[in-house]
Amino acid sequence: MNTAVRTRAEKPLMSIQLQLKNAPKRMPLAAIKAIAGNASEMLVDVRESMLAPHPRKNPPVFTTAQVADLCRIDRQRMHYLARTEPDLPEGSLRHSRSREFTLAETRVWIDRIAPFVKRPDGVKGKKIAIGNFKGGVSKTTTAMTLAQGLSLFGRRVLLIDLDPQASLSALNGILADSEVTDEQTVLPLIYGDVDNLDYAVQSTYWDGIDLIPASAALFGAEFYLPFKQSKEQKFQFWNVLNKGIEPLLENYDVVIIDTPPALSYLTINAFMAADGLIVPTPPSALDYASSTQFWSLFSDLSESMQEVAPELDKNFDFINVLLAKVDHSQAATHIVRDWINKTYESLVLPVEIPTTAVTQTAAAEFGTVYDISKYQGSLKTYQRAREAYDRFAEIIDQQLVALWLAEKESE
């Protein structure tokens, strides 16, 4: 065989050998444990790096002007009250003349001075579920920022993380893999070991917000609840969370529940417990299509619940659609926004949460817009994001106040 023919014959062989060399390595199921371990260790390192020099999250501090604004008074009035009301926190000197206030001190000012209507005596707090069956639509950020925003209206908030991915817990500086046991989640309630959730409540870095964290173990509820329902005809799988929350409602103005991105048994429990439902919906074509599936599945669920429990009389005090992750630089945004407004009409809240460099930076640092004491970038960009979240919290707070007053009036 001449050289040219031999070379042509060797090329396919060399190509096969190269492909075999580049073949992916087979991974046994047992290898997943090592991958999970590496991921958990890296997440701890990343968090400590992002939160350095503090191993835990710290709340923001507030200037005199910011506290005055939160209390709806001018700085002159605040200075007067600081001199004449000795029980009000005086903050600490930051420089020779300016003062700064901790979150806890700021909330004392809000509680004492701000003109916000307080929850009437004898009226219980309200439960709000944040839901959508698609991931990546900003459910967890919505839950966290709403809690933070409401706390700056003087509200006491309980967050419940029902998502096994535990993103809401992470936003509170708690890592599910290494810092949350099964007994700290809703699981003991689900399994019937306790009759209320008081055991699982823990304080957070943010004054006024408590948390019931999540972990991957919550997947167990998806097997246990249907199993128990099949064994006990009188068992109400959809009412377990509601019963567990009820004894806590005297202590909180609002309970905010972050749900998994699926129509799971935990999601059903959250929806059946909730007085109000907020559905974050980004104005993109795929998210819009997914939202229509959400309502279709939710409708099927409602009909199924009526068949399973004909005596069930479930009403929502409000259902809101929130335009989230709004990117005005995308050409389709305005078109899809119109679709959403025409589809859901009065359900759509009159506020949009924009996608900005501020929100993206905060998310990368396990935080939200509210965690920023002083933004290093464009002040205008920060204010645009912050004002949107403030307005969102204000609208929800107004709904809560109206519900409380109506309930008190009906007594």
TORLO-672848 format. One record per residue (C-alpha): residue in one letter; x, y, z; residue number from 1. Coordinates in steps of 0.05 Angstrom, whole numbers, plus 5000, padded with zeros to 4 digits. Example, Ala and Ser with C-alpha at 12.3 -4.5 7.8 and 13.67 -1.06 7.14 Angstrom:
2
+----+------+-------+------+-----+
| aa | east | north |   up |   i |
+----+------+-------+------+-----+
|  a | 5246 |  4910 | 5156 |   1 |
|  s | 5273 |  4979 | 5143 |   2 |
+----+------+-------+------+-----+
# end
This chain:
411
+----+------+-------+------+-----+
| aa | east | north |   up |   i |
+----+------+-------+------+-----+
|  m | 5000 |  5000 | 5000 |   1 |
|  n | 5029 |  5067 | 4981 |   2 |
|  t | 5038 |  5123 | 5032 |   3 |
|  a | 4978 |  5164 | 5008 |   4 |
|  v | 4930 |  5106 | 5015 |   5 |
|  r | 4957 |  5087 | 5083 |   6 |
|  t | 4949 |  5158 | 5108 |   7 |
|  r | 4876 |  5161 | 5085 |   8 |
|  a | 4862 |  5094 | 5119 |   9 |
|  e | 4894 |  5117 | 5185 |  10 |
|  k | 4854 |  5182 | 5190 |  11 |
|  p | 4787 |  5149 | 5208 |  12 |
|  l | 4823 |  5106 | 5259 |  13 |
|  m | 4856 |  5167 | 5291 |  14 |
|  s | 4788 |  5203 | 5291 |  15 |
|  i | 4755 |  5145 | 5328 |  16 |
|  q | 4812 |  5143 | 5379 |  17 |
|  l | 4805 |  5218 | 5391 |  18 |
|  q | 4730 |  5212 | 5400 |  19 |
|  l | 4740 |  5154 | 5449 |  20 |
|  k | 4790 |  5196 | 5487 |  21 |
|  n | 4739 |  5253 | 5492 |  22 |
|  a | 4681 |  5207 | 5513 |  23 |
|  p | 4646 |  5231 | 5576 |  24 |
|  k | 4663 |  5195 | 5640 |  25 |
|  r | 4607 |  5151 | 5667 |  26 |
|  m | 4581 |  5172 | 5734 |  27 |
|  p | 4550 |  5122 | 5782 |  28 |
|  l | 4491 |  5144 | 5824 |  29 |
|  a | 4535 |  5143 | 5885 |  30 |
|  a | 4578 |  5199 | 5855 |  31 |
|  i | 4521 |  5248 | 5867 |  32 |
|  k | 4538 |  5249 | 5941 |  33 |
|  a | 4608 |  5275 | 5927 |  34 |
|  i | 4581 |  5328 | 5880 |  35 |
|  a | 4530 |  5350 | 5932 |  36 |
|  g | 4584 |  5353 | 5985 |  37 |
|  n | 4629 |  5396 | 5942 |  38 |
|  a | 4571 |  5442 | 5924 |  39 |
|  s | 4551 |  5451 | 5998 |  40 |
|  e | 4623 |  5467 | 6018 |  41 |
|  m | 4630 |  5517 | 5961 |  42 |
|  l | 4565 |  5551 | 5980 |  43 |
|  v | 4590 |  5561 | 6051 |  44 |
|  d | 4655 |  5591 | 6024 |  45 |
|  v | 4617 |  5636 | 5975 |  46 |
|  r | 4571 |  5661 | 6029 |  47 |
|  e | 4627 |  5677 | 6077 |  48 |
|  s | 4664 |  5712 | 6022 |  49 |
|  m | 4604 |  5754 | 6002 |  50 |
|  l | 4587 |  5771 | 6074 |  51 |
|  a | 4658 |  5784 | 6097 |  52 |
|  p | 4680 |  5806 | 6147 |  53 |
|  h | 4617 |  5780 | 6180 |  54 |
|  p | 4597 |  5706 | 6177 |  55 |
|  r | 4524 |  5726 | 6181 |  56 |
|  k | 4481 |  5778 | 6147 |  57 |
|  n | 4475 |  5846 | 6180 |  58 |
|  p | 4416 |  5892 | 6171 |  59 |
|  p | 4425 |  5961 | 6141 |  60 |
|  v | 4434 |  6025 | 6181 |  61 |
|  f | 4394 |  6089 | 6170 |  62 |
|  t | 4411 |  6162 | 6169 |  63 |
|  t | 4369 |  6215 | 6205 |  64 |
|  a | 4338 |  6235 | 6139 |  65 |
|  q | 4320 |  6163 | 6122 |  66 |
|  v | 4288 |  6152 | 6190 |  67 |
|  a | 4249 |  6216 | 6184 |  68 |
|  d | 4225 |  6195 | 6115 |  69 |
|  l | 4203 |  6127 | 6141 |  70 |
|  c | 4165 |  6162 | 6197 |  71 |
|  r | 4133 |  6210 | 6147 |  72 |
|  i | 4161 |  6272 | 6183 |  73 |
|  d | 4213 |  6323 | 6164 |  74 |
|  r | 4283 |  6326 | 6194 |  75 |
|  q | 4266 |  6387 | 6236 |  76 |
|  r | 4208 |  6351 | 6268 |  77 |
|  m | 4252 |  6291 | 6281 |  78 |
|  h | 4305 |  6333 | 6315 |  79 |
|  y | 4251 |  6364 | 6359 |  80 |
|  l | 4224 |  6296 | 6379 |  81 |
|  a | 4294 |  6270 | 6393 |  82 |
|  r | 4303 |  6328 | 6443 |  83 |
|  t | 4234 |  6324 | 6476 |  84 |
|  e | 4220 |  6248 | 6476 |  85 |
|  p | 4274 |  6214 | 6518 |  86 |
|  d | 4247 |  6144 | 6503 |  87 |
|  l | 4262 |  6150 | 6429 |  88 |
|  p | 4329 |  6121 | 6407 |  89 |
|  e | 4381 |  6175 | 6394 |  90 |
|  g | 4423 |  6134 | 6347 |  91 |
|  s | 4499 |  6138 | 6347 |  92 |
|  l | 4545 |  6191 | 6321 |  93 |
|  r | 4574 |  6171 | 6253 |  94 |
|  h | 4615 |  6234 | 6243 |  95 |
|  s | 4620 |  6298 | 6282 |  96 |
|  r | 4548 |  6318 | 6267 |  97 |
|  s | 4509 |  6263 | 6231 |  98 |
|  r | 4477 |  6204 | 6266 |  99 |
|  e | 4458 |  6134 | 6243 | 100 |
|  f | 4405 |  6087 | 6270 | 101 |
|  t | 4403 |  6012 | 6272 | 102 |
|  l | 4343 |  5976 | 6241 | 103 |
|  a | 4317 |  5960 | 6311 | 104 |
|  e | 4323 |  6034 | 6331 | 105 |
|  t | 4290 |  6055 | 6266 | 106 |
|  r | 4231 |  6009 | 6278 | 107 |
|  v | 4221 |  6039 | 6348 | 108 |
|  w | 4215 |  6108 | 6315 | 109 |
|  i | 4166 |  6079 | 6264 | 110 |
|  d | 4125 |  6046 | 6318 | 111 |
|  r | 4121 |  6109 | 6360 | 112 |
|  i | 4118 |  6165 | 6309 | 113 |
|  a | 4096 |  6140 | 6240 | 114 |
|  p | 4022 |  6151 | 6223 | 115 |
|  f | 4010 |  6079 | 6203 | 116 |
|  v | 3946 |  6045 | 6228 | 117 |
|  k | 3962 |  5988 | 6276 | 118 |
|  r | 3928 |  5921 | 6275 | 119 |
|  p | 3868 |  5927 | 6321 | 120 |
|  d | 3865 |  5887 | 6385 | 121 |
|  g | 3830 |  5821 | 6376 | 122 |
|  v | 3842 |  5819 | 6301 | 123 |
|  k | 3889 |  5765 | 6277 | 124 |
|  g | 3945 |  5772 | 6226 | 125 |
|  k | 3935 |  5754 | 6154 | 126 |
|  k | 3969 |  5699 | 6113 | 127 |
|  i | 3996 |  5712 | 6044 | 128 |
|  a | 4022 |  5659 | 5996 | 129 |
|  i | 4071 |  5676 | 5940 | 130 |
|  g | 4058 |  5627 | 5884 | 131 |
|  n | 4073 |  5609 | 5812 | 132 |
|  f | 4087 |  5540 | 5784 | 133 |
|  k | 4146 |  5565 | 5743 | 134 |
|  g | 4215 |  5576 | 5772 | 135 |
|  g | 4255 |  5640 | 5762 | 136 |
|  v | 4196 |  5688 | 5765 | 137 |
|  s | 4220 |  5722 | 5829 | 138 |
|  k | 4175 |  5688 | 5881 | 139 |
|  t | 4228 |  5685 | 5935 | 140 |
|  t | 4253 |  5756 | 5924 | 141 |
|  t | 4180 |  5779 | 5925 | 142 |
|  a | 4169 |  5743 | 5992 | 143 |
|  m | 4232 |  5772 | 6023 | 144 |
|  t | 4225 |  5843 | 5999 | 145 |
|  l | 4152 |  5845 | 6018 | 146 |
|  a | 4170 |  5823 | 6088 | 147 |
|  q | 4224 |  5875 | 6093 | 148 |
|  g | 4181 |  5929 | 6064 | 149 |
|  l | 4123 |  5914 | 6111 | 150 |
|  s | 4170 |  5914 | 6171 | 151 |
|  l | 4186 |  5986 | 6154 | 152 |
|  f | 4112 |  6000 | 6161 | 153 |
|  g | 4118 |  5975 | 6232 | 154 |
|  r | 4091 |  5906 | 6218 | 155 |
|  r | 4115 |  5842 | 6251 | 156 |
|  v | 4125 |  5788 | 6198 | 157 |
|  l | 4133 |  5713 | 6198 | 158 |
|  l | 4165 |  5681 | 6136 | 159 |
|  i | 4152 |  5608 | 6121 | 160 |
|  d | 4197 |  5574 | 6071 | 161 |
|  l | 4162 |  5514 | 6039 | 162 |
|  d | 4209 |  5506 | 5980 | 163 |
|  p | 4259 |  5448 | 5988 | 164 |
|  q | 4309 |  5490 | 5950 | 165 |
|  a | 4308 |  5536 | 6011 | 166 |
|  s | 4324 |  5601 | 5974 | 167 |
|  l | 4285 |  5643 | 6023 | 168 |
|  s | 4325 |  5613 | 6080 | 169 |
|  a | 4389 |  5631 | 6042 | 170 |
|  l | 4365 |  5703 | 6034 | 171 |
|  n | 4361 |  5705 | 6109 | 172 |
|  g | 4433 |  5681 | 6114 | 173 |
|  i | 4415 |  5609 | 6132 | 174 |
|  l | 4442 |  5551 | 6091 | 175 |
|  a | 4395 |  5492 | 6090 | 176 |
|  d | 4447 |  5436 | 6080 | 177 |
|  s | 4490 |  5454 | 6139 | 178 |
|  e | 4447 |  5496 | 6185 | 179 |
|  v | 4376 |  5469 | 6183 | 180 |
|  t | 4352 |  5404 | 6214 | 181 |
|  d | 4287 |  5370 | 6196 | 182 |
|  e | 4259 |  5390 | 6264 | 183 |
|  q | 4268 |  5464 | 6247 | 184 |
|  t | 4223 |  5460 | 6186 | 185 |
|  v | 4148 |  5448 | 6179 | 186 |
|  l | 4160 |  5372 | 6176 | 187 |
|  p | 4143 |  5356 | 6249 | 188 |
|  l | 4076 |  5390 | 6237 | 189 |
|  i | 4066 |  5352 | 6172 | 190 |
|  y | 4081 |  5286 | 6205 | 191 |
|  g | 4033 |  5301 | 6262 | 192 |
|  d | 4085 |  5304 | 6317 | 193 |
|  v | 4062 |  5374 | 6338 | 194 |
|  d | 3998 |  5413 | 6328 | 195 |
|  n | 4026 |  5483 | 6314 | 196 |
|  l | 4089 |  5515 | 6285 | 197 |
|  d | 4112 |  5553 | 6346 | 198 |
|  y | 4170 |  5504 | 6355 | 199 |
|  a | 4201 |  5522 | 6288 | 200 |
|  v | 4200 |  5598 | 6292 | 201 |
|  q | 4269 |  5631 | 6295 | 202 |
|  s | 4291 |  5703 | 6294 | 203 |
|  t | 4330 |  5731 | 6235 | 204 |
|  y | 4382 |  5785 | 6224 | 205 |
|  w | 4324 |  5833 | 6206 | 206 |
|  d | 4287 |  5862 | 6265 | 207 |
|  g | 4212 |  5849 | 6258 | 208 |
|  i | 4220 |  5787 | 6215 | 209 |
|  d | 4220 |  5715 | 6240 | 210 |
|  l | 4230 |  5654 | 6197 | 211 |
|  i | 4212 |  5580 | 6192 | 212 |
|  p | 4267 |  5554 | 6146 | 213 |
|  a | 4266 |  5499 | 6095 | 214 |
|  s | 4311 |  5441 | 6074 | 215 |
|  a | 4312 |  5388 | 6021 | 216 |
|  a | 4278 |  5341 | 6070 | 217 |
|  l | 4212 |  5377 | 6054 | 218 |
|  f | 4206 |  5331 | 5994 | 219 |
|  g | 4184 |  5279 | 6045 | 220 |
|  a | 4117 |  5315 | 6053 | 221 |
|  e | 4100 |  5299 | 5981 | 222 |
|  f | 4099 |  5225 | 5999 | 223 |
|  y | 4072 |  5228 | 6070 | 224 |
|  l | 4011 |  5271 | 6059 | 225 |
|  p | 3978 |  5229 | 6004 | 226 |
|  f | 3997 |  5166 | 6041 | 227 |
|  k | 3962 |  5189 | 6104 | 228 |
|  q | 3902 |  5213 | 6065 | 229 |
|  s | 3895 |  5144 | 6034 | 230 |
|  k | 3896 |  5112 | 6104 | 231 |
|  e | 3852 |  5162 | 6141 | 232 |
|  q | 3789 |  5184 | 6104 | 233 |
|  k | 3776 |  5241 | 6153 | 234 |
|  f | 3846 |  5269 | 6147 | 235 |
|  q | 3849 |  5336 | 6111 | 236 |
|  f | 3917 |  5338 | 6077 | 237 |
|  w | 3904 |  5409 | 6052 | 238 |
|  n | 3891 |  5438 | 6121 | 239 |
|  v | 3953 |  5416 | 6159 | 240 |
|  l | 3992 |  5481 | 6149 | 241 |
|  n | 3932 |  5525 | 6163 | 242 |
|  k | 3920 |  5492 | 6230 | 243 |
|  g | 3994 |  5499 | 6248 | 244 |
|  i | 3996 |  5573 | 6232 | 245 |
|  e | 3931 |  5592 | 6266 | 246 |
|  p | 3957 |  5595 | 6338 | 247 |
|  l | 4013 |  5642 | 6315 | 248 |
|  l | 3969 |  5695 | 6284 | 249 |
|  e | 3961 |  5735 | 6348 | 250 |
|  n | 4036 |  5749 | 6347 | 251 |
|  y | 4044 |  5770 | 6274 | 252 |
|  d | 4012 |  5822 | 6230 | 253 |
|  v | 4025 |  5780 | 6169 | 254 |
|  v | 4051 |  5710 | 6152 | 255 |
|  i | 4085 |  5705 | 6083 | 256 |
|  i | 4092 |  5636 | 6053 | 257 |
|  d | 4142 |  5622 | 5998 | 258 |
|  t | 4119 |  5561 | 5957 | 259 |
|  p | 4155 |  5511 | 5911 | 260 |
|  p | 4151 |  5522 | 5836 | 261 |
|  a | 4102 |  5464 | 5828 | 262 |
|  l | 4032 |  5444 | 5845 | 263 |
|  s | 4057 |  5403 | 5904 | 264 |
|  y | 4021 |  5382 | 5968 | 265 |
|  l | 4059 |  5436 | 6005 | 266 |
|  t | 4036 |  5488 | 5953 | 267 |
|  i | 3964 |  5465 | 5961 | 268 |
|  n | 3971 |  5473 | 6036 | 269 |
|  a | 3998 |  5543 | 6027 | 270 |
|  f | 3942 |  5564 | 5980 | 271 |
|  m | 3888 |  5534 | 6024 | 272 |
|  a | 3917 |  5569 | 6085 | 273 |
|  a | 3927 |  5637 | 6052 | 274 |
|  d | 3881 |  5697 | 6059 | 275 |
|  g | 3915 |  5730 | 6001 | 276 |
|  l | 3953 |  5705 | 5940 | 277 |
|  i | 4007 |  5742 | 5902 | 278 |
|  v | 4030 |  5715 | 5834 | 279 |
|  p | 4095 |  5746 | 5808 | 280 |
|  t | 4094 |  5746 | 5732 | 281 |
|  p | 4151 |  5773 | 5689 | 282 |
|  p | 4128 |  5805 | 5623 | 283 |
|  s | 4162 |  5755 | 5578 | 284 |
|  a | 4127 |  5709 | 5528 | 285 |
|  l | 4149 |  5644 | 5562 | 286 |
|  d | 4130 |  5669 | 5631 | 287 |
|  y | 4063 |  5693 | 5606 | 288 |
|  a | 4049 |  5626 | 5574 | 289 |
|  s | 4069 |  5592 | 5639 | 290 |
|  s | 4023 |  5637 | 5679 | 291 |
|  t | 3963 |  5615 | 5639 | 292 |
|  q | 3981 |  5543 | 5656 | 293 |
|  f | 3986 |  5563 | 5729 | 294 |
|  w | 3914 |  5589 | 5730 | 295 |
|  s | 3890 |  5529 | 5691 | 296 |
|  l | 3921 |  5480 | 5740 | 297 |
|  f | 3897 |  5523 | 5799 | 298 |
|  s | 3827 |  5519 | 5770 | 299 |
|  d | 3831 |  5444 | 5764 | 300 |
|  l | 3856 |  5441 | 5836 | 301 |
|  s | 3797 |  5483 | 5860 | 302 |
|  e | 3748 |  5437 | 5826 | 303 |
|  s | 3782 |  5375 | 5854 | 304 |
|  m | 3782 |  5405 | 5925 | 305 |
|  q | 3707 |  5417 | 5919 | 306 |
|  e | 3697 |  5344 | 5900 | 307 |
|  v | 3741 |  5318 | 5956 | 308 |
|  a | 3712 |  5365 | 6008 | 309 |
|  p | 3643 |  5392 | 5988 | 310 |
|  e | 3638 |  5428 | 6054 | 311 |
|  l | 3701 |  5469 | 6039 | 312 |
|  d | 3685 |  5543 | 6037 | 313 |
|  k | 3749 |  5576 | 6013 | 314 |
|  n | 3753 |  5650 | 5997 | 315 |
|  f | 3813 |  5694 | 5984 | 316 |
|  d | 3812 |  5765 | 6012 | 317 |
|  f | 3853 |  5786 | 5951 | 318 |
|  i | 3890 |  5757 | 5892 | 319 |
|  n | 3944 |  5800 | 5861 | 320 |
|  v | 3986 |  5793 | 5798 | 321 |
|  l | 4053 |  5828 | 5805 | 322 |
|  l | 4094 |  5849 | 5745 | 323 |
|  a | 4164 |  5828 | 5765 | 324 |
|  k | 4232 |  5828 | 5733 | 325 |
|  v | 4210 |  5881 | 5684 | 326 |
|  d | 4265 |  5896 | 5634 | 327 |
|  h | 4247 |  5957 | 5592 | 328 |
|  s | 4306 |  5945 | 5546 | 329 |
|  q | 4272 |  5884 | 5517 | 330 |
|  a | 4228 |  5899 | 5457 | 331 |
|  a | 4175 |  5847 | 5477 | 332 |
|  t | 4166 |  5874 | 5547 | 333 |
|  h | 4114 |  5926 | 5529 | 334 |
|  i | 4075 |  5877 | 5486 | 335 |
|  v | 4072 |  5822 | 5538 | 336 |
|  r | 4055 |  5873 | 5592 | 337 |
|  d | 3994 |  5891 | 5552 | 338 |
|  w | 3975 |  5818 | 5546 | 339 |
|  i | 3981 |  5810 | 5621 | 340 |
|  n | 3939 |  5872 | 5636 | 341 |
|  k | 3885 |  5851 | 5587 | 342 |
|  t | 3884 |  5779 | 5615 | 343 |
|  y | 3883 |  5794 | 5689 | 344 |
|  e | 3854 |  5865 | 5689 | 345 |
|  s | 3841 |  5889 | 5760 | 346 |
|  l | 3883 |  5834 | 5790 | 347 |
|  v | 3947 |  5867 | 5764 | 348 |
|  l | 3978 |  5912 | 5817 | 349 |
|  p | 3993 |  5984 | 5795 | 350 |
|  v | 4068 |  5976 | 5806 | 351 |
|  e | 4124 |  5943 | 5767 | 352 |
|  i | 4187 |  5913 | 5797 | 353 |
|  p | 4244 |  5930 | 5750 | 354 |
|  t | 4306 |  5889 | 5734 | 355 |
|  t | 4364 |  5935 | 5750 | 356 |
|  a | 4438 |  5930 | 5766 | 357 |
|  v | 4419 |  5942 | 5838 | 358 |
|  t | 4374 |  5881 | 5843 | 359 |
|  q | 4423 |  5837 | 5806 | 360 |
|  t | 4481 |  5859 | 5851 | 361 |
|  a | 4440 |  5849 | 5914 | 362 |
|  a | 4419 |  5779 | 5892 | 363 |
|  a | 4491 |  5759 | 5878 | 364 |
|  e | 4507 |  5778 | 5950 | 365 |
|  f | 4450 |  5738 | 5980 | 366 |
|  g | 4410 |  5801 | 5992 | 367 |
|  t | 4356 |  5848 | 5967 | 368 |
|  v | 4350 |  5922 | 5954 | 369 |
|  y | 4331 |  5932 | 6027 | 370 |
|  d | 4397 |  5903 | 6051 | 371 |
|  i | 4436 |  5960 | 6020 | 372 |
|  s | 4455 |  6016 | 6068 | 373 |
|  k | 4492 |  6057 | 6016 | 374 |
|  y | 4492 |  6039 | 5942 | 375 |
|  q | 4559 |  6049 | 5908 | 376 |
|  g | 4531 |  6057 | 5838 | 377 |
|  s | 4480 |  6104 | 5807 | 378 |
|  l | 4435 |  6135 | 5860 | 379 |
|  k | 4379 |  6143 | 5808 | 380 |
|  t | 4381 |  6068 | 5792 | 381 |
|  y | 4379 |  6050 | 5865 | 382 |
|  q | 4321 |  6097 | 5879 | 383 |
|  r | 4281 |  6069 | 5820 | 384 |
|  a | 4288 |  5998 | 5847 | 385 |
|  r | 4276 |  6017 | 5920 | 386 |
|  e | 4215 |  6060 | 5904 | 387 |
|  a | 4183 |  6002 | 5866 | 388 |
|  y | 4190 |  5955 | 5925 | 389 |
|  d | 4167 |  6008 | 5974 | 390 |
|  r | 4105 |  6021 | 5932 | 391 |
|  f | 4091 |  5946 | 5928 | 392 |
|  a | 4096 |  5939 | 6004 | 393 |
|  e | 4052 |  6001 | 6013 | 394 |
|  i | 3997 |  5973 | 5969 | 395 |
|  i | 3996 |  5907 | 6006 | 396 |
|  d | 3998 |  5943 | 6073 | 397 |
|  q | 3938 |  5984 | 6053 | 398 |
|  q | 3900 |  5920 | 6035 | 399 |
|  l | 3918 |  5890 | 6103 | 400 |
|  v | 3896 |  5952 | 6141 | 401 |
|  a | 3829 |  5953 | 6103 | 402 |
|  l | 3817 |  5880 | 6119 | 403 |
|  w | 3834 |  5890 | 6193 | 404 |
|  l | 3788 |  5950 | 6200 | 405 |
|  a | 3731 |  5914 | 6163 | 406 |
|  e | 3740 |  5854 | 6209 | 407 |
|  k | 3740 |  5898 | 6271 | 408 |
|  e | 3678 |  5935 | 6246 | 409 |
|  s | 3640 |  5870 | 6236 | 410 |
|  e | 3651 |  5847 | 6308 | 411 |
+----+------+-------+------+-----+
# end
